[in-house]
């Protein structure tokens, strides 16, 4: 058995690589969330993670690949929150309300997550495209809940509503809206429901 697969201190090489990748992702999330994606560098991430520079390329080809992985991890977590909050037997209106409440509260509870998911990708073509893909993903999820006759019109309405909800959260985090997190979630839900009312 080669040294790359031999257990070390009770862990396999794959487990050690996964642990290092997790530390790099956590460091990327913190640095990006606190300072912006443009401030994330290979050496900065490695230093923050307490790892030698050579371990970066074990998991990522470059910083952009790391940033996309950080974004995807945050998206995966958010989708998990939504799936757990939305009862599959609920009526479409209740599904939308529960999904929006989870989305808004998740963003409001962590300014770094909101910065990464809502505002910060602008300026990076790859991250901006991933952000747009994410909005379409959530639009498709909402459309599946609604099952409208005109799917394209519904997609347009949901994209419009989600963009507005995201902007509400960004402004709230910036201190321009005097609302509690619960009030913000309720207001965003009502506005989204108003826009998609024809498809409920």
MDTraj code that builds the backbone (N, CA, C; nanometers):
import mdtraj as md
import numpy as np

residues = "UNK UNK UNK UNK UNK UNK UNK UNK UNK UNK UNK UNK UNK UNK UNK UNK UNK UNK UNK UNK UNK UNK UNK UNK UNK UNK UNK UNK UNK UNK UNK UNK UNK UNK UNK UNK UNK UNK UNK UNK UNK UNK UNK UNK UNK UNK UNK UNK UNK UNK UNK UNK UNK UNK UNK UNK UNK UNK UNK UNK UNK UNK UNK UNK UNK UNK UNK UNK UNK UNK UNK UNK UNK UNK UNK UNK UNK UNK UNK UNK UNK UNK UNK UNK UNK UNK UNK UNK UNK UNK UNK UNK UNK UNK UNK UNK UNK UNK UNK UNK UNK UNK UNK UNK UNK UNK UNK UNK UNK UNK UNK UNK UNK UNK UNK UNK UNK UNK UNK UNK UNK UNK UNK UNK UNK UNK UNK UNK UNK UNK UNK UNK UNK UNK UNK UNK UNK UNK UNK UNK UNK UNK UNK UNK UNK UNK UNK UNK UNK UNK UNK UNK UNK UNK UNK UNK UNK UNK UNK UNK UNK UNK UNK UNK UNK UNK UNK UNK UNK UNK UNK UNK UNK UNK UNK UNK UNK UNK UNK UNK UNK UNK UNK UNK UNK UNK UNK UNK UNK UNK UNK UNK UNK UNK UNK UNK UNK UNK UNK UNK".split()
xyz = np.array([
    [0.0852, -0.1201, 0.0000],
    [0.0000, 0.0000, 0.0000],
    [0.0884, 0.1246, 0.0000],
    [0.0574, 0.2201, -0.0920],
    [0.1393, 0.3399, -0.1019],
    [0.1166, 0.4333, 0.0144],
    [0.2085, 0.5259, 0.0327],
    [0.1999, 0.6185, 0.1450],
    [0.0813, 0.7125, 0.1326],
    [0.0312, 0.7305, 0.0074],
    [-0.0816, 0.8225, -0.0107],
    [-0.2111, 0.7648, 0.0443],
    [-0.2152, 0.6320, 0.0669],
    [-0.3386, 0.5716, 0.1170],
    [-0.3225, 0.5128, 0.2557],
    [-0.2001, 0.5112, 0.3107],
    [-0.1765, 0.4503, 0.4409],
    [-0.2419, 0.5340, 0.5508],
    [-0.3136, 0.4704, 0.6436],
    [-0.3731, 0.5449, 0.7549],
    [-0.2663, 0.6157, 0.8378],
    [-0.2975, 0.7344, 0.8845],
    [-0.2059, 0.8131, 0.9675],
    [-0.2853, 0.8665, 1.0851],
    [-0.2423, 0.8290, 1.2043],
    [-0.3140, 0.8684, 1.3254],
    [-0.4620, 0.8289, 1.3188],
    [-0.4865, 0.7110, 1.2630],
    [-0.6215, 0.6569, 1.2598],
    [-0.7093, 0.7087, 1.1483],
    [-0.6555, 0.7928, 1.0573],
    [-0.7357, 0.8469, 0.9479],
    [-0.6721, 0.8128, 0.8150],
    [-0.7544, 0.7822, 0.7157],
    [-0.7038, 0.7518, 0.5827],
    [-0.6614, 0.8805, 0.5127],
    [-0.5910, 0.8639, 0.4001],
    [-0.5480, 0.9802, 0.3220],
    [-0.6693, 1.0581, 0.2711],
    [-0.7756, 0.9857, 0.2318],
    [-0.8957, 1.0525, 0.1829],
    [-0.9611, 1.1357, 0.2923],
    [-0.9638, 1.0836, 0.4125],
    [-1.0212, 1.1577, 0.5250],
    [-0.9393, 1.2821, 0.5563],
    [-0.8080, 1.2699, 0.5483],
    [-0.7224, 1.3863, 0.5754],
    [-0.7393, 1.4923, 0.4668],
    [-0.7517, 1.4490, 0.3408],
    [-0.7744, 1.5445, 0.2327],
    [-0.9091, 1.6150, 0.2499],
    [-1.0112, 1.5383, 0.2869],
    [-1.1432, 1.5981, 0.3082],
    [-1.1404, 1.6988, 0.4222],
    [-1.0667, 1.6680, 0.5269],
    [-1.0561, 1.7600, 0.6404],
    [-0.9846, 1.8886, 0.5985],
    [-0.8792, 1.8758, 0.5182],
    [-0.8078, 1.9947, 0.4721],
    [-0.8955, 2.0781, 0.3782],
    [-0.9698, 2.0102, 0.2915],
    [-1.0602, 2.0821, 0.2018],
    [-1.1655, 2.1588, 0.2826],
    [-1.2185, 2.0945, 0.3869],
    [-1.3160, 2.1614, 0.4717],
    [-1.2586, 2.2844, 0.5388],
    [-1.1345, 2.2769, 0.5820],
    [-1.0704, 2.3932, 0.6448],
    [-1.0495, 2.5050, 0.5441],
    [-1.0133, 2.4706, 0.4211],
    [-0.9960, 2.5724, 0.3176],
    [-1.1291, 2.6392, 0.2826],
    [-1.2355, 2.5594, 0.2747],
    [-1.3678, 2.6152, 0.2468],
    [-1.4125, 2.7087, 0.3588],
    [-1.3906, 2.6661, 0.4834],
    [-1.4283, 2.7504, 0.5972],
    [-1.3502, 2.8809, 0.5969],
    [-1.2219, 2.8724, 0.5654],
    [-1.1392, 2.9933, 0.5594],
    [-1.1851, 3.0841, 0.4457],
    [-1.2172, 3.0235, 0.3297],
    [-1.2656, 3.1028, 0.2169],
    [-1.3957, 3.1729, 0.2488],
    [-1.4864, 3.1029, 0.3168],
    [-1.6145, 3.1629, 0.3570],
    [-1.5919, 3.2820, 0.4487],
    [-1.5057, 3.2652, 0.5468],
    [-1.4831, 3.3730, 0.6434],
    [-1.4174, 3.4937, 0.5777],
    [-1.3139, 3.4697, 0.4968],
    [-1.2434, 3.5806, 0.4326],
    [-1.3321, 3.6519, 0.3314],
    [-1.4045, 3.5758, 0.2522],
    [-1.4954, 3.6340, 0.1535],
    [-1.6061, 3.7114, 0.2233],
    [-1.6677, 3.6492, 0.3222],
    [-1.7772, 3.7149, 0.3920],
    [-1.7371, 3.8413, 0.4644],
    [-1.6137, 3.8446, 0.5144],
    [-1.5675, 3.9607, 0.5909],
    [-1.5053, 4.0702, 0.5049],
    [-1.4403, 4.0301, 0.3948],
    [-1.3601, 4.1271, 0.3197],
    [-1.3936, 4.1349, 0.1709],
    [-1.4806, 4.0471, 0.1212],
    [-1.5130, 4.0477, -0.0217],
    [-1.4325, 3.9451, -0.0984],
    [-1.4908, 3.8974, -0.2086],
    [-1.4254, 3.7898, -0.2829],
    [-1.2921, 3.8336, -0.3427],
    [-1.2798, 3.9605, -0.3790],
    [-1.1554, 4.0075, -0.4408],
    [-1.0375, 4.0023, -0.3438],
    [-1.0664, 3.9969, -0.2131],
    [-0.9596, 3.9906, -0.1131],
    [-0.9151, 3.8487, -0.0834],
    [-0.9828, 3.7493, -0.1418],
    [-0.9480, 3.6096, -0.1158],
    [-0.8318, 3.5681, -0.2045],
    [-0.7230, 3.5264, -0.1425],
    [-0.6052, 3.4796, -0.2145],
    [-0.5689, 3.3399, -0.1671],
    [-0.4932, 3.2700, -0.2477],
    [-0.4509, 3.1352, -0.2119],
    [-0.3727, 3.1367, -0.0812],
    [-0.2764, 3.2248, -0.0704],
    [-0.1935, 3.2289, 0.0502],
    [-0.2719, 3.2750, 0.1717],
    [-0.3627, 3.3695, 0.1506],
    [-0.4431, 3.4158, 0.2628],
    [-0.5336, 3.3067, 0.3162],
    [-0.5945, 3.2314, 0.2262],
    [-0.6817, 3.1212, 0.2671],
    [-0.6011, 3.0149, 0.3410],
    [-0.4851, 2.9796, 0.2867],
    [-0.4024, 2.8777, 0.3513],
    [-0.3572, 2.9228, 0.4896],
    [-0.3181, 3.0489, 0.5007],
    [-0.2749, 3.0997, 0.6309],
    [-0.3901, 3.0974, 0.7300],
    [-0.5081, 3.1350, 0.6843],
    [-0.6257, 3.1361, 0.7711],
    [-0.6643, 2.9951, 0.8133],
    [-0.6430, 2.8993, 0.7224],
    [-0.6769, 2.7602, 0.7517],
    [-0.5670, 2.6885, 0.8288],
    [-0.4493, 2.7529, 0.8418],
    [-0.3371, 2.6902, 0.9103],
    [-0.2770, 2.5762, 0.8313],
    [-0.2746, 2.5927, 0.6983],
    [-0.2228, 2.4872, 0.6107],
    [-0.1102, 2.5409, 0.5237],
    [-0.0207, 2.4515, 0.4847],
    [0.0858, 2.4850, 0.3913],
    [0.0246, 2.5158, 0.2552],
    [0.0861, 2.6084, 0.1813],
    [0.0322, 2.6489, 0.0518],
    [0.0091, 2.5311, -0.0424],
    [0.0927, 2.4304, -0.0351],
    [0.0834, 2.3199, -0.1304],
    [-0.0479, 2.2446, -0.1180],
    [-0.1115, 2.2525, -0.0022],
    [-0.2363, 2.1793, 0.0151],
    [-0.3528, 2.2440, -0.0587],
    [-0.3379, 2.3710, -0.0942],
    [-0.4463, 2.4377, -0.1667],
    [-0.4740, 2.3648, -0.2977],
    [-0.3680, 2.3363, -0.3733],
    [-0.3846, 2.2772, -0.5057],
    [-0.4189, 2.1292, -0.4996],
    [-0.4192, 2.0736, -0.3832],
    [-0.4678, 1.9381, -0.3641],
    [-0.6197, 1.9337, -0.3856],
    [-0.6879, 2.0462, -0.3567],
    [-0.8336, 2.0509, -0.3652],
    [-0.8860, 2.1440, -0.4734],
    [-0.8116, 2.2502, -0.5075],
    [-0.8630, 2.3510, -0.5989],
    [-0.7585, 2.3882, -0.7025],
    [-0.8060, 2.4092, -0.8264],
    [-0.7137, 2.4479, -0.9332],
    [-0.6689, 2.5927, -0.9179],
    [-0.7587, 2.6771, -0.8658],
    [-0.7271, 2.8184, -0.8475],
    [-0.8267, 2.8786, -0.7491],
    [-0.8110, 3.0074, -0.7225],
    [-0.8970, 3.0739, -0.6252],
    [-1.0414, 3.0787, -0.6727],
    [-1.0633, 3.0964, -0.8024],
    [-1.2000, 3.1003, -0.8539],
    [-1.2728, 2.9690, -0.8251],
    [-1.2034, 2.8578, -0.8407],
    [-1.2649, 2.7293, -0.8114],
    [-1.3002, 2.7184, -0.6627],
    [-1.2155, 2.7708, -0.5775],
    [-1.2468, 2.7738, -0.4344],
    [-1.3706, 2.8587, -0.4081],
    [-1.3774, 2.9768, -0.4683],
    [-1.4905, 3.0660, -0.4468],
    [-1.6214, 3.0007, -0.4923],
    [-1.6183, 2.9339, -0.6055],
    [-1.7374, 2.8650, -0.6531],
    [-1.7777, 2.7531, -0.5571],
    [-1.6782, 2.6851, -0.5014],
    [-1.7081, 2.5787, -0.4053],
    [-1.7666, 2.6358, -0.2763],
    [-1.7159, 2.7508, -0.2318],
    [-1.7714, 2.8166, -0.1134],
    [-1.9166, 2.8563, -0.1401],
    [-1.9405, 2.9138, -0.2564],
    [-2.0762, 2.9546, -0.2933],
    [-2.1693, 2.8335, -0.2965],
    [-2.1229, 2.7259, -0.3591],
    [-2.2059, 2.6060, -0.3724],
    [-2.2349, 2.5426, -0.2367],
    [-2.1385, 2.5479, -0.1460],
    [-2.1610, 2.4938, -0.0122],
    [-2.2687, 2.5743, 0.0599],
    [-2.2611, 2.7068, 0.0504],
    [-2.3620, 2.7914, 0.1138],
    [-2.4995, 2.7665, 0.0521],
    [-2.5045, 2.7465, -0.0801],
    [-2.6307, 2.7192, -0.1474],
    [-2.6871, 2.5842, -0.1040],
    [-2.6004, 2.4841, -0.0939],
    [-2.6438, 2.3509, -0.0509],
    [-2.7049, 2.3573, 0.0891],
    [-2.6406, 2.4331, 0.1773],
    [-2.6934, 2.4473, 0.3133],
    [-2.8301, 2.5148, 0.3115],
    [-2.8438, 2.6205, 0.2305],
    [-2.9699, 2.6934, 0.2235],
    [-3.0816, 2.6049, 0.1686],
    [-3.0523, 2.5274, 0.0658],
    [-3.1532, 2.4373, 0.0106],
    [-3.1976, 2.3351, 0.1150],
    [-3.1017, 2.2899, 0.1958],
    [-3.1365, 2.1970, 0.3028],
    [-3.2312, 2.2596, 0.4032],
    [-3.2053, 2.3863, 0.4392],
    [-3.2941, 2.4564, 0.5316],
    [-3.4354, 2.4667, 0.4740],
    [-3.4430, 2.5009, 0.3446],
    [-3.5728, 2.5180, 0.2801],
    [-3.6478, 2.3854, 0.2749],
    [-3.5786, 2.2788, 0.2356],
    [-3.6443, 2.1482, 0.2247],
    [-3.6983, 2.1013, 0.3595],
    [-3.6240, 2.1303, 0.4659],
    [-3.6703, 2.0873, 0.5983],
    [-3.7872, 2.1719, 0.6481],
    [-3.7955, 2.2959, 0.6013],
    [-3.8987, 2.3875, 0.6509],
    [-4.0299, 2.3761, 0.5747],
    [-4.0220, 2.3323, 0.4508],
    [-4.1407, 2.3320, 0.3652],
    [-4.2046, 2.1937, 0.3666],
    [-4.3244, 2.1850, 0.4205],
    [-4.3959, 2.0573, 0.4252],
    [-4.4446, 2.0206, 0.2856],
    [-4.4141, 1.8985, 0.2387],
    [-4.4532, 1.8606, 0.1025],
    [-4.6045, 1.8577, 0.0809],
    [-4.6815, 1.8448, 0.1872],
    [-4.8271, 1.8397, 0.1735],
    [-4.8933, 1.9757, 0.1872],
    [-4.8147, 2.0784, 0.2167],
    [-4.8725, 2.2116, 0.2371],
    [-4.9245, 2.2690, 0.1059],
    [-5.0182, 2.3597, 0.1173],
    [-5.0695, 2.4295, -0.0003],
    [-4.9614, 2.5218, -0.0559],
    [-4.9682, 2.5543, -0.1873],
    [-4.8641, 2.6382, -0.2488],
    [-4.8349, 2.7668, -0.1722],
    [-4.9388, 2.8351, -0.1240],
    [-4.9179, 2.9614, -0.0517],
    [-4.8351, 2.9385, 0.0741],
    [-4.8641, 2.8323, 0.1480],
    [-4.7892, 2.8026, 0.2703],
    [-4.6465, 2.7615, 0.2381],
    [-4.6281, 2.6907, 0.1270],
    [-4.4924, 2.6524, 0.0861],
    [-4.4072, 2.7753, 0.0543],
    [-4.4662, 2.8656, -0.0214],
    [-4.3936, 2.9881, -0.0571],
    [-4.3615, 3.0683, 0.0681],
    [-4.4581, 3.0819, 0.1572],
    [-4.4371, 3.1592, 0.2785],
    [-4.3265, 3.0971, 0.3646],
    [-4.3302, 2.9650, 0.3815],
    [-4.2283, 2.8972, 0.4623],
    [-4.0914, 2.9054, 0.3965],
    [-4.0871, 2.8861, 0.2644],
    [-3.9594, 2.8943, 0.1940],
    [-3.8979, 3.0321, 0.2017],
    [-3.9808, 3.1366, 0.1845],
    [-3.9306, 3.2733, 0.1925],
    [-3.8841, 3.3060, 0.3332],
    [-3.9571, 3.2582, 0.4329],
    [-3.9184, 3.2850, 0.5714],
    [-3.7815, 3.2255, 0.6006],
    [-3.7577, 3.1031, 0.5551],
    [-3.6271, 3.0390, 0.5771],
    [-3.5178, 3.1147, 0.5029],
    [-3.5453, 3.1530, 0.3777],
    [-3.4471, 3.2258, 0.2978],
    [-3.4076, 3.3564, 0.3657],
    [-3.5076, 3.4354, 0.4038],
    [-3.4800, 3.5657, 0.4644],
    [-3.4082, 3.5493, 0.5973],
    [-3.4534, 3.4568, 0.6814],
    [-3.3906, 3.4391, 0.8123],
    [-3.2482, 3.3874, 0.7998],
    [-3.2237, 3.3000, 0.7022],
    [-3.0879, 3.2505, 0.6815],
    [-2.9944, 3.3636, 0.6408],
    [-3.0410, 3.4507, 0.5516],
    [-2.9601, 3.5639, 0.5095],
    [-2.9415, 3.6638, 0.6236],
    [-3.0501, 3.6897, 0.6973],
    [-3.0450, 3.7895, 0.8040],
    [-2.9614, 3.7437, 0.9218],
    [-2.9499, 3.6116, 0.9414],
    [-2.8766, 3.5602, 1.0568],
    [-2.7259, 3.5626, 1.0371],
    [-2.6796, 3.5776, 0.9137],
    [-2.5360, 3.5742, 0.8865],
    [-2.5075, 3.6687, 0.7708],
    [-2.4546, 3.7858, 0.8020],
    [-2.4271, 3.8854, 0.6987],
    [-2.3296, 3.8329, 0.5949],
    [-2.2391, 3.7412, 0.6354],
    [-2.1441, 3.6859, 0.5392],
    [-2.2163, 3.6030, 0.4341],
    [-2.3145, 3.5226, 0.4775],
    [-2.3904, 3.4417, 0.3827],
    [-2.4666, 3.5315, 0.2846],
    [-2.5240, 3.6378, 0.3356],
    [-2.5969, 3.7301, 0.2495],
    [-2.5033, 3.7993, 0.1519],
    [-2.3870, 3.8374, 0.1986],
    [-2.2911, 3.9042, 0.1104],
    [-2.2497, 3.8128, -0.0024],
    [-2.2264, 3.6866, 0.0284],
    [-2.1842, 3.5901, -0.0718],
    [-2.2974, 3.5585, -0.1688],
    [-2.4159, 3.5365, -0.1153],
    [-2.5252, 3.4900, -0.1989],
    [-2.6019, 3.5974, -0.2731],
    [-2.6053, 3.7187, -0.2201],
    [-2.6931, 3.8200, -0.2759],
    [-2.6221, 3.9342, -0.3462],
    [-2.5148, 3.9832, -0.2892],
    [-2.4560, 4.1054, -0.3434],
    [-2.3146, 4.0879, -0.3957],
    [-2.2347, 4.0130, -0.3241],
    [-2.0921, 4.0106, -0.3514],
    [-2.0503, 3.9534, -0.4869],
    [-2.1220, 3.8551, -0.5452],
    [-2.0735, 3.7986, -0.6709],
    [-2.0594, 3.8982, -0.7841],
    [-2.1296, 4.0113, -0.7799],
    [-2.1188, 4.1090, -0.8868],
    [-1.9737, 4.1510, -0.9067],
    [-1.9269, 4.1472, -1.0307],
    [-1.7883, 4.1840, -1.0618],
    [-1.7053, 4.0654, -1.1037],
    [-1.7472, 3.9451, -1.0669],
    [-1.6806, 3.8231, -1.1113],
    [-1.7746, 3.7518, -1.2075],
    [-1.7379, 3.7376, -1.3353],
    [-1.8290, 3.6729, -1.4309],
    [-1.8736, 3.5330, -1.3879],
    [-1.7811, 3.4525, -1.3371],
    [-1.8160, 3.3157, -1.2969],
    [-1.9117, 3.3161, -1.1786],
    [-1.8848, 3.4002, -1.0794],
    [-1.9716, 3.4071, -0.9619],
    [-2.1059, 3.4702, -0.9958],
    [-2.1047, 3.5698, -1.0834],
    [-2.2300, 3.6321, -1.1240],
    [-2.3186, 3.5311, -1.1972],
    [-2.2575, 3.4490, -1.2832],
    [-2.3354, 3.3471, -1.3526],
    [-2.3914, 3.2452, -1.2546],
    [-2.3121, 3.2085, -1.1533],
    [-2.3609, 3.1135, -1.0538],
    [-2.4777, 3.1745, -0.9746],
    [-2.4707, 3.3034, -0.9471],
    [-2.5797, 3.3694, -0.8758],
    [-2.7076, 3.3666, -0.9605],
    [-2.6944, 3.3951, -1.0893],
    [-2.8110, 3.3918, -1.1768],
    [-2.8684, 3.2499, -1.1857],
    [-2.7808, 3.1519, -1.1951],
    [-2.8264, 3.0124, -1.1982],
    [-2.9017, 2.9771, -1.0703],
    [-2.8562, 3.0334, -0.9583],
    [-2.9213, 3.0058, -0.8302],
    [-3.0619, 3.0635, -0.8276],
    [-3.0789, 3.1839, -0.8783],
    [-3.2125, 3.2421, -0.8830],
    [-3.3046, 3.1576, -0.9702],
    [-3.2531, 3.1076, -1.0805],
    [-3.3354, 3.0230, -1.1668],
    [-3.3656, 2.8893, -1.0990],
    [-3.2718, 2.8398, -1.0199],
    [-3.2958, 2.7171, -0.9448],
    [-3.4127, 2.7355, -0.8486],
    [-3.4099, 2.8457, -0.7733],
    [-3.5186, 2.8719, -0.6786],
    [-3.6492, 2.9031, -0.7523],
    [-3.6394, 2.9667, -0.8680],
    [-3.7598, 2.9920, -0.9468],
    [-3.8218, 2.8601, -0.9928],
    [-3.7373, 2.7659, -1.0325],
    [-3.7870, 2.6352, -1.0730],
    [-3.8504, 2.5607, -0.9572],
    [-3.7906, 2.5743, -0.8388],
    [-3.8468, 2.5100, -0.7202],
    [-3.9849, 2.5668, -0.6891],
    [-3.9952, 2.6983, -0.6931],
    [-4.1251, 2.7620, -0.6669],
    [-4.2269, 2.7236, -0.7740],
    [-4.1823, 2.7171, -0.8985],
    [-4.2731, 2.6802, -1.0074],
    [-4.3258, 2.5375, -0.9890],
    [-4.2401, 2.4487, -0.9403],
    [-4.2837, 2.3114, -0.9134],
    [-4.3899, 2.3084, -0.8041],
    [-4.3754, 2.3971, -0.7043],
    [-4.4756, 2.4033, -0.5982],
    [-4.6082, 2.4550, -0.6529],
    [-4.5994, 2.5481, -0.7484],
    [-4.7193, 2.6137, -0.7982],
    [-4.7862, 2.5361, -0.9113],
    [-4.7044, 2.4750, -0.9982],
    [-4.7519, 2.4025, -1.1159],
    [-4.8480, 2.4894, -1.1999],
    [-4.7985, 2.6026, -1.2512],
    [-4.8852, 2.6941, -1.3262],
    [-4.9087, 2.6436, -1.4682],
    [-5.0104, 2.7016, -1.5340],
    [-5.0345, 2.6678, -1.6730],
    [-4.9280, 2.7274, -1.7635],
    [-4.8896, 2.8509, -1.7384],
    [-4.7883, 2.9202, -1.8183],
    [-4.6580, 2.9230, -1.7379],
    [-4.5703, 2.8257, -1.7598],
    [-4.4500, 2.8131, -1.6783],
    [-4.3523, 2.9285, -1.7006],
    [-4.3414, 2.9769, -1.8248],
    [-4.2466, 3.0845, -1.8515],
    [-4.2896, 3.2131, -1.7821],
    [-4.4170, 3.2454, -1.7883],
    [-4.4673, 3.3653, -1.7209],
    [-4.4483, 3.3536, -1.5708],
    [-4.4690, 3.2354, -1.5165],
    [-4.4494, 3.2142, -1.3730],
    [-4.3027, 3.2306, -1.3362],
    [-4.2136, 3.1776, -1.4198],
    [-4.0704, 3.1919, -1.3933],
    [-4.0311, 3.3383, -1.3894],
    [-4.0808, 3.4165, -1.4832],
    [-4.0514, 3.5609, -1.4859],
    [-4.0989, 3.6268, -1.3569],
    [-4.2204, 3.5940, -1.3152],
    [-4.2756, 3.6547, -1.1938],
    [-4.1946, 3.6158, -1.0706],
    [-4.1570, 3.4880, -1.0597],
    [-4.0816, 3.4428, -0.9430],
    [-3.9423, 3.5048, -0.9409],
    [-3.8766, 3.5122, -1.0570],
    [-3.7442, 3.5752, -1.0620],
    [-3.7527, 3.7210, -1.0177],
    [-3.8546, 3.7911, -1.0645],
    [-3.8755, 3.9307, -1.0253],
    [-3.8955, 3.9408, -0.8742],
    [-3.9778, 3.8534, -0.8200],
    [-4.0075, 3.8569, -0.6769],
    [-3.8850, 3.8237, -0.5933],
    [-3.8093, 3.7210, -0.6342],
    [-3.6910, 3.6818, -0.5584],
    [-3.5835, 3.7903, -0.5620],
    [-3.5685, 3.8546, -0.6779],
    [-3.4723, 3.9642, -0.6863],
    [-3.5077, 4.0765, -0.5913],
    [-3.6369, 4.1082, -0.5828],
    [-3.6801, 4.2112, -0.4893],
    [-3.6597, 4.1715, -0.3449],
    [-3.6871, 4.0445, -0.3133],
    [-3.6663, 3.9964, -0.1760],
    [-3.5185, 4.0033, -0.1384],
    [-3.4333, 3.9660, -0.2330],
    [-3.2900, 3.9741, -0.2057],
    [-3.2444, 4.1161, -0.1808],
    [-3.2966, 4.2103, -0.2575],
    [-3.2604, 4.3506, -0.2388],
    [-3.3105, 4.4024, -0.1052],
    [-3.4274, 4.3561, -0.0613],
    [-3.4768, 4.3931, 0.0711],
    [-3.3784, 4.3496, 0.1792],
    [-3.3302, 4.2262, 0.1693],
    [-3.2364, 4.1749, 0.2694],
    [-3.1071, 4.2548, 0.2678],
    [-3.0559, 4.2855, 0.1489],
    [-2.9318, 4.3629, 0.1385],
    [-2.9476, 4.4990, 0.2045],
    [-3.0603, 4.5654, 0.1780],
    [-3.0839, 4.6958, 0.2394],
    [-3.1027, 4.6842, 0.3902],
    [-3.1715, 4.5795, 0.4345],
    [-3.1907, 4.5594, 0.5777],
    [-3.0569, 4.5403, 0.6473],
    [-2.9705, 4.4603, 0.5877],
    [-2.8382, 4.4389, 0.6467],
    [-2.7564, 4.5678, 0.6477],
    [-2.7835, 4.6554, 0.5503],
    [-2.7141, 4.7837, 0.5455],
    [-2.7698, 4.8868, 0.6418],
    [-2.8754, 4.8502, 0.7155],
    [-2.9300, 4.9395, 0.8172],
    [-3.0302, 5.0411, 0.7669],
    [-3.0797, 5.0235, 0.6426],
    [-3.1711, 5.1236, 0.5887],
    [-3.3179, 5.0891, 0.6119],
    [-3.3454, 4.9706, 0.6677],
    [-3.4840, 4.9309, 0.6957],
    [-3.4985, 4.8987, 0.8438],
    [-3.5896, 4.9672, 0.9104],
    [-3.6091, 4.9477, 1.0541],
    [-3.7106, 4.8365, 1.0784],
    [-3.6687, 4.7137, 1.0550],
    [-3.7544, 4.5969, 1.0724],
    [-3.6820, 4.4915, 1.1554],
    [-3.7572, 4.4125, 1.2310],
    [-3.6988, 4.2964, 1.2966],
    [-3.6822, 4.1869, 1.1910],
    [-3.6012, 4.0855, 1.2175],
    [-3.5893, 3.9752, 1.1205],
    [-3.7244, 3.9116, 1.0880],
    [-3.8102, 3.8963, 1.1888],
    [-3.9421, 3.8376, 1.1661],
    [-4.0279, 3.9278, 1.0768],
    [-4.0222, 4.0587, 1.1022],
    [-4.0975, 4.1526, 1.0200],
    [-4.0453, 4.1530, 0.8767],
    [-3.9142, 4.1445, 0.8620],
    [-3.8546, 4.1398, 0.7290],
    [-3.9019, 4.0161, 0.6537],
    [-3.9003, 3.9004, 0.7211],
    [-3.9450, 3.7760, 0.6575],
    [-4.0918, 3.7850, 0.6187],
    [-4.1745, 3.8399, 0.7070],
    [-4.3176, 3.8528, 0.6772],
    [-4.3413, 3.9473, 0.5604],
    [-4.2724, 4.0609, 0.5610],
    [-4.2911, 4.1593, 0.4538],
    [-4.2464, 4.1028, 0.3190],
    [-4.1314, 4.0358, 0.3182],
    [-4.0823, 3.9773, 0.1937],
    [-4.1775, 3.8700, 0.1428],
    [-4.2291, 3.7874, 0.2339],
    [-4.3224, 3.6821, 0.1937],
    [-4.4484, 3.7411, 0.1308],
    [-4.5028, 3.8442, 0.1930],
    [-4.6252, 3.9058, 0.1415],
    [-4.6021, 3.9665, 0.0035],
    [-4.4885, 4.0319, -0.0150],
    [-4.4600, 4.0936, -0.1445],
    [-4.4423, 3.9881, -0.2532],
    [-4.3714, 3.8794, -0.2198],
    [-4.3542, 3.7707, -0.3167],
    [-4.4891, 3.7108, -0.3529],
    [-4.5737, 3.6875, -0.2523],
    [-4.7049, 3.6294, -0.2776],
    [-4.7919, 3.7223, -0.3627],
    [-4.7790, 3.8532, -0.3413],
    [-4.8547, 3.9488, -0.4229],
    [-4.8160, 3.9350, -0.5705],
    [-4.6867, 3.9190, -0.5962],
    [-4.6389, 3.9132, -0.7353],
    [-4.6827, 3.7838, -0.8036],
    [-4.6791, 3.6738, -0.7295],
    [-4.7099, 3.5445, -0.7931],
    [-4.8542, 3.5008, -0.7712],
    [-4.9359, 3.5909, -0.7194],
    [-5.0774, 3.5590, -0.6926],
    [-5.1478, 3.4929, -0.8121],
    [-5.1250, 3.5388, -0.9362],
    [-5.1960, 3.4753, -1.0478],
    [-5.1647, 3.3268, -1.0666],
    [-5.0540, 3.2792, -1.0042],
    [-5.0130, 3.1405, -1.0271],
    [-5.0378, 3.0519, -0.9057],
    [-5.1034, 3.1061, -0.8033],
    [-5.1322, 3.0275, -0.6834],
    [-5.2568, 2.9404, -0.7033],
])
top = md.Topology()
chain = top.add_chain()
for i, resn in enumerate(residues, 1):
    res = top.add_residue(resn, chain, resSeq=i)
    for name in ("N", "CA", "C"):
        top.add_atom(name, md.element.get_by_symbol(name[0]), res)
traj = md.Trajectory(xyz[None], top)
